[in-house]
Amino acid sequence: MTRRNMLLSSAFLLLAAMACGPFGGGGATSTPAAPTVHILAPEDGAEVSVGQDVLFQITATDAYGVTRVDIMINGMTVSSYPSQDPAGQITFTVLYTWTPIEAGTYRIEAVAYRGESASQPDSITVNVTEGTGNEPEATALVPTGVSTANPYICEALVNVDGSRVRVGPGAPSLGGPDYTIIDVMQAGETAEVIGRLGDNSWWRITYVDPAAGRLTGWIWSGLVTLRGDCSGVPVASAPPTPVPPAPTATPTVPPPTPESPNAPQPPQPTTAVLPDLVIIRIDAPGQIVLQGGGTRITVTIMVKNVGQAASGPFDVAFYPLGQGGDRLVLPRIANLDPGQVASLPVDWTYSAHGVYRLMAEADCNLMVAESDEGNNSLSFDMAVVPPSETPTPTNTPSGGG
């Protein structure tokens, strides 16, 4: 079994133990399970050369939210990646770049945390060789799905899920001004670096977002690794520091009296700024062939907060057989900031042929007051056919109420 399959199987076992909420419904209170962590790349026993960049891909999961992942080499902590969300993230992926300088066998370990609760460590070994000196320069060893460096530009590789891109170089958590967040990037995404602060603490980046088009903003240097030719990146000027709005005094309005029937009334409250949770994608095959004993697949559900306020905790339900069939409540999402996306993988075995309308529903237990309560669900048609048939499914996602 591969490490990736081990991770998905762990997530499925967690789901099977849940009814509605992280620990099921009713009964005695359970102690929350510790987080889990897996080193997905490189493979255990990978062989690299001295001076060759190695990119480790590590994914941690927790029903309430992973708050930190630590990485150790031969027992020494070499990096610690905190979640950008103080409440943690249900699934948290990080990338760590390592360049060995001596030959030998190295033990790489990763530990995930939810507050002070630590996972069991996951570990691999990497064998580093000297090489003969005659082979061509080794390229970086990168996980599947992560691009290799472009040697002609300066590029920022995002190391941490949920990395925030801001209008300017500053964030309250780092003791700086509260520049507006314009996007959230995930581990493995890249952007061209076009500017920097003089102390290299923030990078000005530009990239194309599939939904929003070309974006330009600033990202903290602790969230990225630079690749390519960064020798000529110029110092850039920061935009004006945002000024917090001044508090507004509440006017005192006298109550109306018989002598003043038209006395002014207190101002009416403005519409509250609220989150809005939407299922943006159900990632599943449009058709599968039924095998003996059933066919097992992994479905990934992506939910996004398209509103204007943080969501707080909420649950997502998945109906693998369509509405009215089995209902799985996935691991609780601790929080989504505006624009932030969470991905939830779930395994299911189909044992009968037919066309199934898979459905996912955000905030299935109505824990969040939203600006739009009618856009929480999405469905997806998938055909399960016998081996002798040619599948002809309808594969068009459709929104629900």
DRENSE-475215 format. One record per residue (C-alpha): residue number from 1; residue in three letters; x, y, z. Coordinates in Angstrom, 2 decimals. Example, Ala and Ser with C-alpha at 12.3 -4.5 7.8 and 13.67 -1.06 7.14 Angstrom:
! DRENSE-475215
+-----+-----+---------+---------+---------+
:   k :   r :       X :       Y :       Z :
+-----+-----+---------+---------+---------+
:   1 : ALA :   12.30 :   -4.50 :    7.80 :
:   2 : SER :   13.67 :   -1.06 :    7.14 :
+-----+-----+---------+---------+---------+
***
This chain:
! DRENSE-475215
+-----+-----+---------+---------+---------+
:   k :   r :       X :       Y :       Z :
+-----+-----+---------+---------+---------+
:   1 : MET :    0.00 :    0.00 :    0.00 :
:   2 : THR :    1.43 :    3.41 :   -0.94 :
:   3 : ARG :    1.74 :    6.25 :    1.55 :
:   4 : ARG :   -0.96 :    8.23 :   -0.28 :
:   5 : ASN :   -3.39 :    5.28 :   -0.03 :
:   6 : MET :   -2.53 :    4.93 :    3.65 :
:   7 : LEU :   -3.50 :    8.60 :    4.14 :
:   8 : LEU :   -6.83 :    8.19 :    2.32 :
:   9 : SER :   -7.62 :    4.99 :    4.22 :
:  10 : SER :   -6.93 :    6.78 :    7.51 :
:  11 : ALA :   -9.35 :    9.53 :    6.53 :
:  12 : PHE :  -12.02 :    6.95 :    5.64 :
:  13 : LEU :  -11.66 :    5.17 :    8.99 :
:  14 : LEU :  -12.10 :    8.50 :   10.74 :
:  15 : LEU :  -15.29 :    9.16 :    8.78 :
:  16 : ALA :  -16.70 :    5.73 :    9.54 :
:  17 : ALA :  -16.38 :    6.39 :   13.25 :
:  18 : MET :  -18.41 :    9.58 :   13.07 :
:  19 : ALA :  -22.15 :   10.21 :   12.91 :
:  20 : CYS :  -22.62 :   13.97 :   12.99 :
:  21 : GLY :  -19.74 :   16.03 :   14.36 :
:  22 : PRO :  -16.21 :   14.88 :   15.11 :
:  23 : PHE :  -17.07 :   12.16 :   17.63 :
:  24 : GLY :  -20.55 :   10.94 :   16.63 :
:  25 : GLY :  -23.90 :   11.68 :   18.16 :
:  26 : GLY :  -25.07 :   10.93 :   21.69 :
:  27 : GLY :  -23.37 :    8.75 :   24.27 :
:  28 : ALA :  -20.40 :    9.49 :   26.48 :
:  29 : THR :  -17.90 :   12.23 :   25.65 :
:  30 : SER :  -14.86 :   10.88 :   23.78 :
:  31 : THR :  -11.26 :   12.07 :   23.98 :
:  32 : PRO :  -10.29 :   13.63 :   20.63 :
:  33 : ALA :   -7.91 :   11.45 :   18.66 :
:  34 : ALA :   -4.43 :   12.80 :   18.00 :
:  35 : PRO :   -3.59 :   14.17 :   14.53 :
:  36 : THR :   -2.10 :   11.91 :   11.87 :
:  37 : VAL :    0.79 :   12.76 :    9.56 :
:  38 : HIS :    2.32 :   11.13 :    6.48 :
:  39 : ILE :    5.42 :   11.87 :    4.41 :
:  40 : LEU :    4.08 :   11.46 :    0.88 :
:  41 : ALA :    7.30 :   12.19 :   -1.03 :
:  42 : PRO :    9.97 :   11.15 :   -1.65 :
:  43 : GLU :    9.60 :    7.38 :   -1.30 :
:  44 : ASP :   11.25 :    5.65 :    1.65 :
:  45 : GLY :   14.83 :    4.75 :    0.69 :
:  46 : ALA :   15.14 :    7.40 :   -2.03 :
:  47 : GLU :   18.70 :    7.96 :   -3.27 :
:  48 : VAL :   20.02 :   11.45 :   -4.02 :
:  49 : SER :   23.39 :   13.11 :   -4.52 :
:  50 : VAL :   25.25 :   15.58 :   -2.34 :
:  51 : GLY :   24.10 :   19.08 :   -3.30 :
:  52 : GLN :   20.83 :   17.91 :   -4.90 :
:  53 : ASP :   17.68 :   19.67 :   -3.71 :
:  54 : VAL :   15.09 :   17.30 :   -2.20 :
:  55 : LEU :   11.50 :   18.46 :   -1.76 :
:  56 : PHE :    9.57 :   16.68 :    1.00 :
:  57 : GLN :    5.76 :   16.68 :    0.81 :
:  58 : ILE :    4.02 :   16.14 :    4.15 :
:  59 : THR :    0.27 :   16.04 :    4.80 :
:  60 : ALA :   -1.36 :   16.04 :    8.24 :
:  61 : THR :   -5.03 :   15.63 :    9.17 :
:  62 : ASP :   -7.10 :   16.21 :   12.29 :
:  63 : ALA :  -10.85 :   16.38 :   12.95 :
:  64 : TYR :  -10.52 :   19.76 :   14.69 :
:  65 : GLY :   -7.54 :   21.25 :   12.86 :
:  66 : VAL :   -3.78 :   20.78 :   12.60 :
:  67 : THR :   -1.99 :   23.78 :   14.08 :
:  68 : ARG :    1.65 :   22.87 :   13.34 :
:  69 : VAL :    3.93 :   20.39 :   11.56 :
:  70 : ASP :    7.54 :   19.86 :   12.69 :
:  71 : ILE :   10.25 :   18.23 :   10.56 :
:  72 : MET :   13.30 :   16.49 :   11.99 :
:  73 : ILE :   16.45 :   15.14 :   10.34 :
:  74 : ASN :   18.40 :   12.57 :   12.39 :
:  75 : GLY :   16.50 :   13.65 :   15.49 :
:  76 : MET :   17.12 :   17.40 :   15.12 :
:  77 : THR :   14.23 :   19.74 :   14.37 :
:  78 : VAL :   15.07 :   21.60 :   11.16 :
:  79 : SER :   11.77 :   23.32 :   10.43 :
:  80 : SER :    8.41 :   24.08 :   12.04 :
:  81 : TYR :    5.40 :   25.14 :    9.97 :
:  82 : PRO :    2.48 :   26.71 :   11.88 :
:  83 : SER :   -0.96 :   26.84 :   10.30 :
:  84 : GLN :   -1.89 :   30.30 :    9.06 :
:  85 : ASP :   -5.29 :   29.77 :   10.70 :
:  86 : PRO :   -4.96 :   29.95 :   14.52 :
:  87 : ALA :   -7.80 :   27.40 :   14.82 :
:  88 : GLY :   -5.91 :   24.95 :   12.60 :
:  89 : GLN :   -6.74 :   23.23 :    9.32 :
:  90 : ILE :   -8.46 :   19.86 :    8.84 :
:  91 : THR :   -5.97 :   18.91 :    6.12 :
:  92 : PHE :   -2.60 :   20.67 :    6.22 :
:  93 : THR :    0.08 :   20.10 :    3.57 :
:  94 : VAL :    3.61 :   21.50 :    3.77 :
:  95 : LEU :    6.67 :   21.34 :    1.51 :
:  96 : TYR :   10.21 :   21.36 :    2.87 :
:  97 : THR :   13.31 :   21.76 :    0.69 :
:  98 : TRP :   16.52 :   20.11 :    1.89 :
:  99 : THR :   19.98 :   20.18 :    0.26 :
: 100 : PRO :   22.29 :   17.54 :    1.77 :
: 101 : ILE :   25.96 :   18.51 :    2.03 :
: 102 : GLU :   27.40 :   15.18 :    3.20 :
: 103 : ALA :   26.94 :   11.58 :    2.08 :
: 104 : GLY :   25.21 :    9.16 :    4.42 :
: 105 : THR :   21.85 :    7.72 :    5.42 :
: 106 : TYR :   19.45 :   10.24 :    6.91 :
: 107 : ARG :   16.24 :    9.65 :    8.86 :
: 108 : ILE :   13.51 :   12.20 :    8.11 :
: 109 : GLU :   10.62 :   12.48 :   10.58 :
: 110 : ALA :    7.43 :   14.56 :   10.67 :
: 111 : VAL :    5.10 :   15.23 :   13.63 :
: 112 : ALA :    1.75 :   17.05 :   13.48 :
: 113 : TYR :    0.15 :   18.97 :   16.34 :
: 114 : ARG :   -3.29 :   20.14 :   17.39 :
: 115 : GLY :   -2.30 :   22.55 :   20.13 :
: 116 : GLU :   -0.21 :   20.39 :   22.48 :
: 117 : SER :   -1.60 :   17.08 :   21.18 :
: 118 : ALA :    1.05 :   15.43 :   18.99 :
: 119 : SER :    0.73 :   12.73 :   16.34 :
: 120 : GLN :    2.81 :    9.62 :   16.12 :
: 121 : PRO :    5.83 :   10.50 :   13.94 :
: 122 : ASP :    6.03 :    9.31 :   10.35 :
: 123 : SER :    9.52 :    8.68 :    9.03 :
: 124 : ILE :   11.50 :    7.70 :    5.94 :
: 125 : THR :   15.20 :    7.24 :    5.16 :
: 126 : VAL :   17.08 :    9.02 :    2.39 :
: 127 : ASN :   20.42 :    7.77 :    1.11 :
: 128 : VAL :   22.84 :   10.50 :    0.03 :
: 129 : THR :   25.78 :    9.56 :   -2.22 :
: 130 : GLU :   28.89 :   11.47 :   -3.22 :
: 131 : GLY :   28.64 :   10.66 :   -6.93 :
: 132 : THR :   31.61 :   10.28 :   -9.28 :
: 133 : GLY :   31.84 :   13.91 :  -10.35 :
: 134 : ASN :   31.34 :   13.03 :  -14.01 :
: 135 : GLU :   27.54 :   12.85 :  -14.06 :
: 136 : PRO :   25.49 :   15.89 :  -15.17 :
: 137 : GLU :   24.21 :   18.23 :  -12.48 :
: 138 : ALA :   21.26 :   16.57 :  -10.73 :
: 139 : THR :   17.89 :   18.25 :  -10.97 :
: 140 : ALA :   15.80 :   18.79 :   -7.85 :
: 141 : LEU :   13.81 :   15.79 :   -6.63 :
: 142 : VAL :   10.23 :   17.11 :   -6.48 :
: 143 : PRO :    6.90 :   15.37 :   -5.73 :
: 144 : THR :    4.43 :   14.54 :   -8.48 :
: 145 : GLY :    2.26 :   17.57 :   -9.25 :
: 146 : VAL :    4.84 :   20.15 :   -8.17 :
: 147 : SER :    6.56 :   22.01 :  -11.01 :
: 148 : THR :   10.33 :   22.13 :  -11.37 :
: 149 : ALA :   12.08 :   25.48 :  -11.10 :
: 150 : ASN :   12.28 :   27.89 :  -14.04 :
: 151 : PRO :   15.98 :   28.86 :  -14.11 :
: 152 : TYR :   15.33 :   32.14 :  -15.95 :
: 153 : ILE :   13.07 :   33.89 :  -13.45 :
: 154 : CYS :   12.84 :   34.27 :   -9.68 :
: 155 : GLU :   10.01 :   32.07 :   -8.49 :
: 156 : ALA :    8.36 :   31.63 :   -5.09 :
: 157 : LEU :    7.26 :   28.06 :   -4.28 :
: 158 : VAL :    4.54 :   28.09 :   -1.62 :
: 159 : ASN :    5.45 :   25.78 :    1.27 :
: 160 : VAL :    2.30 :   25.90 :    3.40 :
: 161 : ASP :   -1.40 :   25.37 :    2.76 :
: 162 : GLY :   -3.46 :   28.50 :    3.44 :
: 163 : SER :   -0.65 :   31.00 :    2.73 :
: 164 : ARG :   -2.14 :   34.48 :    2.55 :
: 165 : VAL :   -1.34 :   37.00 :   -0.16 :
: 166 : ARG :   -1.85 :   40.60 :    0.95 :
: 167 : VAL :   -2.11 :   44.03 :   -0.64 :
: 168 : GLY :    1.04 :   45.10 :    1.20 :
: 169 : PRO :    3.95 :   43.66 :    3.21 :
: 170 : GLY :    2.51 :   43.31 :    6.68 :
: 171 : ALA :    0.26 :   41.21 :    8.92 :
: 172 : PRO :   -0.85 :   41.66 :   12.57 :
: 173 : SER :    0.40 :   38.16 :   13.46 :
: 174 : LEU :    3.91 :   39.31 :   12.46 :
: 175 : GLY :    3.68 :   42.61 :   14.29 :
: 176 : GLY :    2.95 :   44.62 :   11.14 :
: 177 : PRO :    0.05 :   46.58 :    9.67 :
: 178 : ASP :   -3.13 :   44.73 :    8.71 :
: 179 : TYR :   -2.99 :   44.81 :    4.92 :
: 180 : THR :   -6.04 :   43.32 :    3.19 :
: 181 : ILE :   -5.85 :   39.62 :    2.19 :
: 182 : ILE :   -6.47 :   39.29 :   -1.56 :
: 183 : ASP :   -5.92 :   35.54 :   -2.03 :
: 184 : VAL :   -4.98 :   32.30 :   -0.28 :
: 185 : MET :   -2.40 :   30.00 :   -1.91 :
: 186 : GLN :   -1.80 :   26.31 :   -1.26 :
: 187 : ALA :    1.42 :   24.29 :   -0.89 :
: 188 : GLY :    3.01 :   23.58 :   -4.27 :
: 189 : GLU :    1.65 :   26.65 :   -6.07 :
: 190 : THR :    4.15 :   29.09 :   -7.56 :
: 191 : ALA :    4.37 :   32.80 :   -8.40 :
: 192 : GLU :    6.95 :   35.04 :  -10.06 :
: 193 : VAL :    8.84 :   37.31 :   -7.65 :
: 194 : ILE :    8.96 :   40.89 :   -8.95 :
: 195 : GLY :    9.98 :   42.83 :   -5.84 :
: 196 : ARG :   11.09 :   42.65 :   -2.23 :
: 197 : LEU :   11.48 :   44.63 :    0.97 :
: 198 : GLY :   15.01 :   45.70 :    1.72 :
: 199 : ASP :   15.40 :   43.08 :    4.47 :
: 200 : ASN :   13.94 :   40.30 :    2.27 :
: 201 : SER :   11.19 :   39.63 :    4.82 :
: 202 : TRP :    8.40 :   40.02 :    2.21 :
: 203 : TRP :    8.27 :   39.26 :   -1.50 :
: 204 : ARG :    6.12 :   41.00 :   -4.08 :
: 205 : ILE :    4.67 :   38.35 :   -6.39 :
: 206 : THR :    2.48 :   38.06 :   -9.47 :
: 207 : TYR :    0.60 :   35.05 :  -10.83 :
: 208 : VAL :   -2.58 :   34.04 :  -12.62 :
: 209 : ASP :   -5.49 :   32.81 :  -10.51 :
: 210 : PRO :   -7.93 :   30.62 :  -12.50 :
: 211 : ALA :  -10.94 :   32.49 :  -11.14 :
: 212 : ALA :   -9.65 :   36.03 :  -10.59 :
: 213 : GLY :   -7.07 :   36.39 :  -13.39 :
: 214 : ARG :   -3.74 :   38.15 :  -12.89 :
: 215 : LEU :   -3.05 :   38.98 :   -9.21 :
: 216 : THR :   -0.18 :   40.96 :   -7.73 :
: 217 : GLY :    0.45 :   41.13 :   -4.00 :
: 218 : TRP :    2.86 :   40.43 :   -1.16 :
: 219 : ILE :    3.68 :   37.19 :    0.67 :
: 220 : TRP :    5.76 :   36.66 :    3.80 :
: 221 : SER :    9.15 :   35.06 :    3.10 :
: 222 : GLY :    8.59 :   32.40 :    5.79 :
: 223 : LEU :    5.85 :   30.83 :    3.66 :
: 224 : VAL :    7.84 :   30.27 :    0.46 :
: 225 : THR :   11.10 :   28.94 :   -0.97 :
: 226 : LEU :   12.78 :   30.93 :   -3.75 :
: 227 : ARG :   13.90 :   29.12 :   -6.91 :
: 228 : GLY :   15.57 :   30.12 :  -10.16 :
: 229 : ASP :   17.54 :   33.33 :  -10.73 :
: 230 : CYS :   16.73 :   35.77 :   -7.92 :
: 231 : SER :   19.88 :   37.88 :   -8.17 :
: 232 : GLY :   18.16 :   40.86 :   -9.77 :
: 233 : VAL :   14.94 :   41.20 :   -7.75 :
: 234 : PRO :   14.57 :   44.94 :   -7.01 :
: 235 : VAL :   13.50 :   46.56 :   -3.77 :
: 236 : ALA :    9.84 :   47.58 :   -4.09 :
: 237 : SER :    7.91 :   50.31 :   -2.31 :
: 238 : ALA :    5.12 :   49.24 :    0.01 :
: 239 : PRO :    1.64 :   50.72 :   -0.50 :
: 240 : PRO :    0.38 :   53.19 :    2.11 :
: 241 : THR :   -0.09 :   51.69 :    5.56 :
: 242 : PRO :   -3.77 :   50.93 :    6.18 :
: 243 : VAL :   -5.38 :   53.18 :    8.78 :
: 244 : PRO :   -7.84 :   51.50 :   11.16 :
: 245 : PRO :  -11.29 :   53.09 :   10.96 :
: 246 : ALA :  -12.05 :   55.50 :   13.76 :
: 247 : PRO :  -14.73 :   54.31 :   16.19 :
: 248 : THR :  -18.14 :   55.77 :   15.43 :
: 249 : ALA :  -19.97 :   57.37 :   18.32 :
: 250 : THR :  -23.53 :   56.18 :   18.83 :
: 251 : PRO :  -25.84 :   59.20 :   18.72 :
: 252 : THR :  -28.19 :   59.74 :   21.64 :
: 253 : VAL :  -31.72 :   60.22 :   20.40 :
: 254 : PRO :  -34.39 :   61.40 :   22.85 :
: 255 : PRO :  -37.57 :   59.33 :   22.92 :
: 256 : PRO :  -40.56 :   60.84 :   21.14 :
: 257 : THR :  -43.00 :   62.81 :   23.27 :
: 258 : PRO :  -46.55 :   63.99 :   22.64 :
: 259 : GLU :  -45.10 :   67.44 :   21.94 :
: 260 : SER :  -42.65 :   66.02 :   19.33 :
: 261 : PRO :  -44.37 :   63.18 :   17.46 :
: 262 : ASN :  -41.83 :   63.36 :   14.63 :
: 263 : ALA :  -38.73 :   63.08 :   16.81 :
: 264 : PRO :  -35.79 :   61.41 :   14.98 :
: 265 : GLN :  -35.48 :   57.66 :   15.47 :
: 266 : PRO :  -32.26 :   55.80 :   16.25 :
: 267 : PRO :  -30.36 :   54.65 :   13.16 :
: 268 : GLN :  -31.27 :   51.15 :   11.95 :
: 269 : PRO :  -28.53 :   48.54 :   12.12 :
: 270 : THR :  -26.73 :   47.84 :    8.86 :
: 271 : THR :  -26.76 :   44.42 :    7.24 :
: 272 : ALA :  -24.36 :   42.08 :    9.02 :
: 273 : VAL :  -21.21 :   40.92 :    7.21 :
: 274 : LEU :  -21.51 :   37.13 :    7.01 :
: 275 : PRO :  -19.71 :   34.11 :    5.57 :
: 276 : ASP :  -21.13 :   32.12 :    2.64 :
: 277 : LEU :  -20.16 :   28.45 :    2.29 :
: 278 : VAL :  -20.31 :   26.86 :   -1.16 :
: 279 : ILE :  -19.33 :   23.42 :   -2.47 :
: 280 : ILE :  -17.25 :   24.41 :   -5.50 :
: 281 : ARG :  -16.22 :   20.95 :   -6.72 :
: 282 : ILE :  -16.87 :   17.24 :   -6.32 :
: 283 : ASP :  -13.75 :   15.57 :   -7.71 :
: 284 : ALA :  -14.80 :   12.08 :   -8.79 :
: 285 : PRO :  -14.59 :    9.98 :  -11.97 :
: 286 : GLY :  -17.50 :   10.38 :  -14.34 :
: 287 : GLN :  -17.64 :    6.62 :  -14.81 :
: 288 : ILE :  -16.25 :    3.50 :  -13.17 :
: 289 : VAL :  -16.38 :   -0.18 :  -14.06 :
: 290 : LEU :  -17.89 :   -2.49 :  -11.46 :
: 291 : GLN :  -15.42 :   -5.15 :  -10.33 :
: 292 : GLY :  -16.08 :   -8.32 :   -8.36 :
: 293 : GLY :  -16.86 :   -7.42 :   -4.77 :
: 294 : GLY :  -17.34 :   -3.73 :   -5.64 :
: 295 : THR :  -15.24 :   -0.84 :   -6.88 :
: 296 : ARG :  -13.66 :    1.50 :   -4.33 :
: 297 : ILE :  -12.98 :    5.12 :   -5.27 :
: 298 : THR :  -11.82 :    8.28 :   -3.56 :
: 299 : VAL :  -13.99 :   11.38 :   -3.88 :
: 300 : THR :  -12.61 :   14.81 :   -2.94 :
: 301 : ILE :  -15.03 :   17.54 :   -1.91 :
: 302 : MET :  -13.90 :   21.18 :   -2.07 :
: 303 : VAL :  -15.73 :   23.84 :   -0.08 :
: 304 : LYS :  -15.03 :   27.58 :   -0.24 :
: 305 : ASN :  -16.07 :   30.57 :    1.83 :
: 306 : VAL :  -17.23 :   33.12 :   -0.75 :
: 307 : GLY :  -18.61 :   35.45 :    1.90 :
: 308 : GLN :  -17.06 :   38.40 :    3.72 :
: 309 : ALA :  -16.48 :   36.99 :    7.21 :
: 310 : ALA :  -14.80 :   33.97 :    8.77 :
: 311 : SER :  -17.07 :   30.95 :    9.05 :
: 312 : GLY :  -16.10 :   29.37 :   12.36 :
: 313 : PRO :  -16.59 :   25.58 :   12.69 :
: 314 : PHE :  -19.01 :   23.71 :   10.42 :
: 315 : ASP :  -19.71 :   20.24 :    9.01 :
: 316 : VAL :  -19.91 :   18.97 :    5.43 :
: 317 : ALA :  -22.13 :   16.00 :    4.48 :
: 318 : PHE :  -21.53 :   13.65 :    1.56 :
: 319 : TYR :  -24.27 :   11.49 :    0.00 :
: 320 : PRO :  -22.44 :    8.82 :   -2.07 :
: 321 : LEU :  -25.73 :    7.33 :   -3.30 :
: 322 : GLY :  -27.58 :   10.62 :   -3.73 :
: 323 : GLN :  -29.95 :   12.56 :   -1.50 :
: 324 : GLY :  -32.00 :   10.19 :    0.61 :
: 325 : GLY :  -29.24 :    7.54 :    0.66 :
: 326 : ASP :  -26.35 :    7.05 :    3.06 :
: 327 : ARG :  -25.14 :   10.28 :    4.66 :
: 328 : LEU :  -21.53 :   10.74 :    5.75 :
: 329 : VAL :  -20.57 :   13.74 :    7.84 :
: 330 : LEU :  -16.93 :   14.54 :    7.09 :
: 331 : PRO :  -14.32 :   15.75 :    9.61 :
: 332 : ARG :  -15.39 :   19.11 :   11.02 :
: 333 : ILE :  -13.77 :   22.17 :    9.43 :
: 334 : ALA :  -12.49 :   24.46 :   12.16 :
: 335 : ASN :  -12.75 :   27.68 :   10.13 :
: 336 : LEU :  -12.58 :   29.14 :    6.64 :
: 337 : ASP :  -11.55 :   32.75 :    6.14 :
: 338 : PRO :  -13.06 :   34.69 :    3.21 :
: 339 : GLY :  -11.76 :   33.16 :   -0.03 :
: 340 : GLN :  -10.24 :   30.13 :    1.70 :
: 341 : VAL :  -10.82 :   26.61 :    0.33 :
: 342 : ALA :  -10.78 :   23.25 :    2.15 :
: 343 : SER :  -10.48 :   19.81 :    0.50 :
: 344 : LEU :  -12.03 :   16.74 :    2.11 :
: 345 : PRO :  -11.20 :   13.25 :    0.72 :
: 346 : VAL :  -13.57 :   10.33 :    1.35 :
: 347 : ASP :  -13.52 :    6.68 :    0.20 :
: 348 : TRP :  -16.62 :    4.74 :   -0.88 :
: 349 : THR :  -17.21 :    1.29 :   -2.42 :
: 350 : TYR :  -19.90 :    0.93 :   -5.10 :
: 351 : SER :  -21.33 :   -2.60 :   -5.36 :
: 352 : ALA :  -24.18 :   -2.20 :   -7.90 :
: 353 : HIS :  -24.27 :   -0.70 :  -11.37 :
: 354 : GLY :  -26.37 :    2.34 :  -12.21 :
: 355 : VAL :  -26.13 :    6.13 :  -12.40 :
: 356 : TYR :  -25.59 :    7.75 :   -9.02 :
: 357 : ARG :  -26.06 :   11.43 :   -8.25 :
: 358 : LEU :  -23.35 :   12.14 :   -5.71 :
: 359 : MET :  -24.13 :   15.14 :   -3.52 :
: 360 : ALA :  -22.24 :   17.25 :   -1.00 :
: 361 : GLU :  -23.71 :   19.82 :    1.38 :
: 362 : ALA :  -21.81 :   22.52 :    3.26 :
: 363 : ASP :  -22.93 :   23.46 :    6.79 :
: 364 : CYS :  -25.20 :   20.40 :    6.88 :
: 365 : ASN :  -25.95 :   20.92 :   10.58 :
: 366 : LEU :  -26.77 :   24.65 :   10.26 :
: 367 : MET :  -23.98 :   25.80 :   12.55 :
: 368 : VAL :  -23.20 :   28.98 :   10.54 :
: 369 : ALA :  -25.36 :   32.02 :    9.81 :
: 370 : GLU :  -24.67 :   32.75 :    6.13 :
: 371 : SER :  -25.44 :   35.56 :    3.72 :
: 372 : ASP :  -27.00 :   32.96 :    1.36 :
: 373 : GLU :  -28.47 :   29.79 :    2.84 :
: 374 : GLY :  -29.62 :   28.45 :   -0.53 :
: 375 : ASN :  -26.31 :   27.63 :   -2.24 :
: 376 : ASN :  -24.81 :   25.02 :    0.11 :
: 377 : SER :  -25.06 :   21.90 :   -2.06 :
: 378 : LEU :  -23.63 :   20.53 :   -5.29 :
: 379 : SER :  -24.32 :   17.27 :   -7.11 :
: 380 : PHE :  -22.37 :   15.19 :   -9.63 :
: 381 : ASP :  -23.59 :   12.31 :  -11.83 :
: 382 : MET :  -21.42 :    9.18 :  -11.97 :
: 383 : ALA :  -22.11 :    5.96 :  -13.90 :
: 384 : VAL :  -21.19 :    2.55 :  -12.48 :
: 385 : VAL :  -21.31 :   -0.03 :  -15.28 :
: 386 : PRO :  -20.66 :   -3.77 :  -15.60 :
: 387 : PRO :  -17.31 :   -4.74 :  -17.17 :
: 388 : SER :  -18.97 :   -5.68 :  -20.48 :
: 389 : GLU :  -20.62 :   -2.29 :  -21.05 :
: 390 : THR :  -19.23 :    0.91 :  -22.50 :
: 391 : PRO :  -20.00 :    3.66 :  -19.96 :
: 392 : THR :  -22.02 :    6.63 :  -21.22 :
: 393 : PRO :  -22.64 :    8.83 :  -18.15 :
: 394 : THR :  -23.99 :   12.31 :  -17.88 :
: 395 : ASN :  -21.27 :   14.12 :  -16.01 :
: 396 : THR :  -22.50 :   17.64 :  -15.35 :
: 397 : PRO :  -22.29 :   19.09 :  -11.82 :
: 398 : SER :  -25.42 :   20.93 :  -10.74 :
: 399 : GLY :  -26.09 :   23.22 :   -7.84 :
: 400 : GLY :  -28.80 :   22.65 :   -5.28 :
: 401 : GLY :  -30.79 :   24.50 :   -2.71 :
+-----+-----+---------+---------+---------+
***
